[in-house]
Amino acid sequence: MNRPSLEMADIVHCAGDDFIKRSRRWISWQHQKVLLAITRCRTAALGGHRDQCSSCGHSAISYYSCRNRHCPGCQGNARVRWLEARQRELLPTRYVHVVFTLPRELAPLALQNKRLIYNLLFHSSAATLLEIARDPRHLGAEIGFFSVLHTWDQRLQHHPHVHCVLAAGGLAPDHSRWISSRRSFFLPIKVLSRVFRGKFVAGLKSAFHTGTLQFYGTVGDLFAFTKALQQHELLNSHYTSLMMTGNVEMPHDGKYGYGLMVHPLNGRTCLGHGGGYPGMNGDVELCNNSKYVFVVLTNVDPPVAQRLGFFIANWVTQSRQPQEQPF
């Protein structure tokens, strides 16, 4: 596979030092260790070996990779294995795509309680799908699906949501036959939204009462946060928006479903490097079929520091949480 013209390592080389200096309030040594690994990946700093053709004598140097799990350049083989495993699980039936999202007002809370909120998002969405699908008023079947967490949107803003790929049907309660959903309808969206909202809010309240839900910042910040929730009635009605589409096929390269970000830089080819701001034409394919392809065109030019802040805040784990959103 050919290397793209611009990678995350190029951005770290370009603005990494300045970014670290400006982020001293929240960046940790684990963050800096990841950035260092990315800059050294597949360079002479990590060593390498020389490959030589036995026929013509042509030789080339292959440098070793950093193998850091946060490095976008080291996800290729794992992504291929993940995609192959999912392909083996596919059933000979139609598939649908369901997305559970959280409102933007909850993004700061999720950013500061990643493990708790992301686990709650997974469990609440899965329990909702299983419960509604078992109901004989809707499908009356045991369904199967897999879920993928995304923590950003196409503009590189923090936006936690879970993509679920489901077989459009399931096994009867006694496992004696297959029950297919209607062609134009899988499960009622309003019912899914209401049940998901209830489960997520219940989990959020439980975390608050047990002291596991944390809020970093000042009392003024907390007041502004709760006021925004009250104004938008998020505690009652707007805890989730839900999108449902049909006829989903597995992407041929797995870039949308596996790995840190979408390599490289959440899209295809990065266009140039002008004035310290790398351009990006961020088209993202959800499925590899000319009839069912969803493309997101971002056409945005976020600053280099914003890219690094997004990458660190959303993906580097096992470190203290930032007390302020770094982008």
C-alpha positions in Angstrom: 0.0 0.0 0.0 1.4 3.4 -1.0 1.9 6.0 1.7 -0.4 9.1 1.4 1.1 12.4 0.6 0.3 13.8 4.0 0.0 11.9 7.3 -0.5 12.6 11.0 3.2 12.5 11.5 3.7 15.4 9.1 1.3 17.5 11.2 3.1 16.6 14.4 6.4 17.5 12.8 4.9 20.8 11.6 3.2 22.0 14.8 3.9 19.5 17.6 6.3 21.6 19.6 4.1 24.7 19.6 1.0 22.6 20.4 2.7 21.0 23.4 3.8 24.4 24.7 0.3 25.9 24.4 -1.3 22.8 26.0 0.8 22.5 29.2 -2.3 22.9 31.3 -3.8 19.5 30.4 -1.3 17.5 28.2 0.4 14.6 30.0 3.6 12.7 29.4 1.5 9.8 27.9 0.2 12.3 25.2 3.7 13.4 24.4 4.9 9.8 24.3 2.3 9.1 21.6 3.2 12.1 19.6 6.9 11.1 19.7 6.1 7.6 18.6 4.1 8.9 15.6 6.9 11.1 14.5 9.4 8.3 14.7 7.2 5.7 13.0 8.7 4.2 9.8 11.8 6.4 10.0 15.5 5.8 10.5 15.0 6.6 14.2 13.5 3.1 14.8 15.9 1.3 12.5 15.1 -0.9 9.6 16.4 -3.4 7.1 17.5 -3.4 3.4 15.5 -5.4 0.9 17.3 -6.5 -2.3 15.9 -8.1 -5.4 17.8 -11.4 -6.2 17.2 -10.8 -10.0 18.0 -7.2 -10.7 19.9 -6.3 -7.6 17.6 -3.3 -6.8 17.5 -2.5 -3.1 15.3 -0.4 -0.8 15.3 0.3 2.9 12.2 -0.6 4.9 12.0 1.3 8.3 10.3 -0.3 11.3 7.0 1.0 12.6 6.3 2.2 16.1 3.5 -0.3 16.7 1.9 2.2 19.1 -1.9 1.5 19.2 -2.7 5.1 18.8 -0.6 5.5 15.6 -2.9 5.8 12.6 -0.2 4.4 10.3 0.0 1.2 12.3 -3.6 0.2 12.1 -3.6 -1.3 8.6 -3.1 -5.0 9.4 -5.4 -4.9 12.4 -8.0 -3.2 10.2 -7.8 -5.9 7.6 -8.2 -8.7 10.2 -11.2 -6.9 11.8 -12.9 -6.5 8.4 -12.3 -10.2 7.5 -13.8 -11.3 10.8 -16.9 -9.2 10.3 -17.3 -10.5 6.7 -17.3 -14.1 8.1 -20.1 -13.2 10.4 -22.4 -11.8 7.7 -25.6 -13.7 7.1 -27.2 -14.1 3.6 -29.8 -11.4 4.3 -30.5 -7.7 4.1 -28.7 -5.4 6.6 -29.8 -2.0 8.1 -27.8 0.8 9.7 -28.8 2.5 13.0 -27.0 5.4 14.6 -27.5 6.4 18.3 -26.2 9.9 19.1 -25.9 12.2 22.0 -26.7 16.0 21.9 -23.8 18.4 21.6 -24.6 19.8 25.1 -23.4 16.5 26.6 -20.1 16.4 24.7 -18.1 18.1 27.5 -19.4 15.6 30.0 -18.5 12.7 27.7 -15.0 14.1 27.0 -14.3 14.2 30.7 -15.9 10.8 31.5 -14.9 8.8 28.4 -15.0 5.3 29.8 -18.3 5.8 31.7 -20.2 7.6 28.9 -18.9 5.5 26.1 -19.7 2.3 27.9 -23.1 3.6 28.8 -23.7 4.6 25.2 -22.8 1.0 24.0 -24.9 -0.8 26.7 -27.9 1.5 26.4 -28.1 1.3 22.6 -27.6 -2.5 22.6 -30.2 -3.1 25.3 -32.6 -0.9 23.4 -32.3 -2.8 20.1 -32.6 -6.2 21.8 -35.6 -5.2 23.9 -37.6 -3.6 21.1 -36.8 -6.4 18.6 -38.0 -9.0 21.1 -41.3 -7.3 21.4 -43.9 -9.2 19.3 -45.6 -5.9 18.5 -42.6 -4.9 16.5 -40.4 -7.8 15.3 -40.7 -10.6 17.9 -37.2 -12.0 17.2 -33.7 -12.4 18.6 -31.5 -10.1 16.5 -27.8 -9.9 16.0 -25.6 -6.8 15.3 -22.3 -5.2 15.9 -21.6 -1.7 17.1 -18.8 0.8 16.4 -18.1 3.9 18.5 -17.3 7.2 16.8 -16.3 10.2 18.9 -16.1 12.9 16.2 -18.1 14.3 13.3 -17.0 15.3 9.8 -15.7 18.6 11.0 -13.5 17.0 13.7 -15.8 18.2 16.5 -16.3 15.9 19.5 -19.6 14.1 18.9 -20.0 10.7 20.5 -22.3 8.3 18.6 -22.6 4.6 18.0 -23.1 3.0 14.6 -25.0 -0.3 14.7 -25.1 -2.7 11.7 -28.0 -5.2 12.1 -29.4 -8.1 10.1 -32.9 -7.0 9.0 -34.6 -9.8 10.9 -33.8 -12.4 13.6 -34.6 -15.8 15.1 -38.0 -16.7 16.4 -38.1 -17.0 20.2 -37.9 -20.8 19.9 -35.1 -20.5 17.3 -37.1 -22.6 14.9 -37.3 -20.1 12.0 -36.1 -16.8 10.7 -38.3 -13.7 11.0 -37.7 -11.0 8.4 -38.5 -7.4 8.9 -40.6 -5.4 6.5 -38.6 -4.1 3.5 -39.2 -0.4 4.2 -39.4 -0.6 8.0 -37.2 -2.3 10.6 -38.1 -1.0 14.1 -40.0 2.2 15.1 -37.7 5.1 15.4 -39.7 7.0 18.0 -39.9 3.9 20.3 -36.2 3.3 19.9 -35.4 6.9 20.8 -37.7 6.9 23.8 -36.4 3.6 25.3 -32.7 4.5 24.6 -33.2 7.9 26.2 -34.7 6.3 29.3 -31.9 3.7 29.6 -29.1 6.3 29.1 -30.6 8.8 31.6 -31.0 6.0 34.2 -27.4 5.1 33.8 -26.3 8.7 34.0 -28.3 9.2 37.2 -26.9 6.1 38.7 -23.3 7.2 37.9 -24.1 10.6 39.5 -25.5 9.1 42.7 -22.6 6.7 43.1 -20.0 9.5 42.6 -18.5 8.0 39.4 -19.6 10.9 37.2 -17.1 13.7 37.4 -17.1 17.3 36.2 -13.8 19.2 35.8 -13.9 22.9 36.0 -15.3 25.8 38.1 -18.7 26.1 39.8 -19.5 28.7 37.1 -18.8 26.1 34.4 -21.0 23.6 36.1 -23.9 26.1 36.4 -23.6 27.0 32.7 -23.6 23.3 31.8 -26.7 22.5 33.8 -28.5 25.6 32.6 -28.0 24.6 29.0 -29.5 21.2 29.8 -32.5 22.8 31.4 -33.1 25.2 28.5 -33.0 22.5 25.9 -35.0 20.0 28.1 -32.3 17.4 27.5 -33.1 15.6 30.7 -36.6 15.0 29.3 -36.8 14.6 25.6 -33.6 15.3 23.6 -31.1 12.8 24.9 -30.7 11.1 21.5 -31.3 11.6 17.8 -31.5 8.4 15.8 -30.9 7.8 12.1 -31.9 4.6 10.3 -31.0 3.5 6.8 -31.2 0.2 4.9 -29.1 -2.1 2.6 -25.8 -1.5 4.3 -22.8 -3.5 2.9 -19.4 -3.8 4.5 -16.8 -1.3 3.2 -14.1 -2.9 1.2 -11.2 -1.4 3.2 -12.7 -1.2 6.7 -11.5 2.3 7.2 -14.9 3.5 8.5 -15.3 0.7 11.0 -11.9 0.1 12.6 -8.9 2.1 13.7 -8.1 5.4 15.2 -9.7 8.1 13.1 -10.0 7.2 9.4 -6.5 6.9 8.0 -5.2 9.2 6.7 -6.8 12.2 8.4 -10.4 11.0 8.2 -10.6 10.9 4.4 -8.8 10.3 1.1 -6.0 12.5 -0.2 -5.0 15.6 1.7 -4.5 18.5 -0.6 -1.4 20.5 0.0 0.1 22.1 3.0 -0.3 25.9 2.8 0.5 28.4 5.5 0.6 25.7 8.2 -3.0 24.7 7.5 -3.3 21.3 5.7 -6.3 21.2 3.4 -8.6 18.2 3.4 -11.1 16.8 1.1 -12.8 14.5 3.6 -14.9 12.1 1.7 -15.9 9.0 3.8 -17.4 5.9 2.3 -19.9 4.0 4.5 -20.3 1.1 2.1 -18.7 -0.2 -1.1 -21.6 -0.3 -3.5 -22.5 2.2 -6.2 -26.2 2.0 -5.2 -25.7 2.4 -1.5 -22.9 4.8 -0.9 -23.1 7.7 1.6 -20.4 10.4 1.1 -19.6 13.2 3.6 -17.8 16.1 2.0 -16.3 18.3 4.7 -14.4 20.8 2.7 -13.0 22.4 5.8 -9.5 23.5 6.8 -9.2 23.1 10.6 -5.9 24.5 12.0 -3.1 22.2 12.7 -3.3 22.7 16.5 -7.0 21.8 16.3 -6.2 18.5 14.6 -3.7 17.6 17.2 -6.0 18.6 20.0 -8.8 16.5 18.6 -6.5 13.5 18.1 -5.1 13.6 21.7 -8.4 14.4 23.4 -10.4 11.7 21.7 -7.9 8.8 21.3 -5.0 8.8 23.7 -6.2 6.9 26.7 -4.8 5.9 30.2 -4.1 9.5 31.1 -5.7 12.2 33.2 -8.6 14.0 31.6 -8.2 17.5 30.3 -9.8 20.2 32.4 -10.6 22.2 29.3 -11.5 21.2 25.7 -8.3 21.6 23.7 -9.9 22.7 20.5 
